[in-house]
């Protein structure tokens, strides 16, 4: 499973030479190209050439079709809540949270996360069978406060999470409902609780961009880690699982 981080910045005006495009991940296996999220500041689809697209939620940095159109004839997998917010009619395939489905060689499950009151979000748990009876599994949730059910983190080899905040409190409350973003340190605690050894943070916010990638990793490792591999994604970064 080859991973290409096509974009790594959040829904902010700030950017850097390493974080120019909105968060987007391309996963490749057996020549099938699965794209997760495609926002208004993204590389063109005719350059990416995905066979299918998964969308986490209907914010402009994750779902271009909230504000403008781009030609694409393949399937775009969305929740019903995301489809209702689209301004354009595309080849949408409705997905139901907590139900496994197949996209090419990938086994995929969307799971609900707490993030936005207006645009309900999901994360994705994605698995492939690499060798006989052996799977590799990642989760991708670039925008969240917390998964609605953290047991989704069981059996995960790689956690790809929300890099909006290092120390800043980006959790807000309206009535009795929360919205916003979890700190990176909080997400690392989840990884430790579920024995996930590898974590990559994307969707960088203002504070992490100001601190810088290298300093972020050093601070996170200094504060938290025992035996974990932690990295900060940057535009164009490639990895394998």
C-alpha positions, 0 to 999 in steps of 0.5 A, a space after each residue: 500500500 503506497 501512500 502519497 500525501 498530496 496536500 497537508 494543510 488545514 482550512 486556513 489561509 496560512 501556508 508554507 512551501 511544505 504545506 501548500 495544498 489542502 489535506 488529501 491522501 492518495 493510496 495505491 495498491 495493485 494499480 488501483 488509485 484511491 483518493 481521500 478528500 479533494 478540496 478547493 486548494 488541491 492538485 487537479 484530478 486529471 493529474 491525480 487520476 484516481 479510480 475512486 474518491 472517498 470524502 470525509 465531510 463537506 468542508 471546502 478543504 475536503 469537498 470541492 463540490 461544496 463551492 465549485 465543480 471539477 470534471 470527474 466521471 468516477 465514483 465519489 463515496 460520501 455520506 448522505 449528509 455530505 451529498 445533501 450539501 453538494 452544489 453539483 450533481 456527481 456520481 455519488 455513492 452513498 456510504 453508511 458508517 460502520 459498514 464495511 465495503 470494497 473499493 477496488 482492492 481496498 476494504 473500507 469502513 467509514 466511522 463517525 467522528 465528532 468534528 462539525 455541527 454543520 458538516 458531519 464528518 467520518 474517518 476511514 478505516 482501510 485494510 488490504 491483505 498483503 500476504 496470506 491471512 495477513 492484513 495491513 490497516 490504517 485509519 485516516 481522520 484529518 478532522 476530529 475531536 474524537 471518534 464516536 466509538 474509539 474501538 475503531 482503533 483496534 487492530 490498526 497499524 498506522 494512525 493518520 490524524 488531525 494536525 490542526 493543534 499542538 497545544 492550542 485548544 480548538 475544541 468549542 461548544 454550542 449548547 451541549 454539542 462539541 465541535 473542532 479539533 483534538 490536540 496531537 498529544 491527545 491523539 497520541 494518547 489514543 494510539 498508545 492506548 490501542 498499541 498503535 506504533 505508527 502515527 502521521 499527522 496531516 491537516 496542519 493548522 496555524 500553530 503547527 505551521 508556526 512551530 515547524 515540522 521538525 520542532 513538532 516531532 521533537 516536542 511530541 516525542 519529548 512529551 509522549 513517546 515510548 516506541 512510537 514512530 511519529 511524523 508530520 506529513 508534508 506535500 508530496 511525502 510518500 510512504 508505504 504500509 
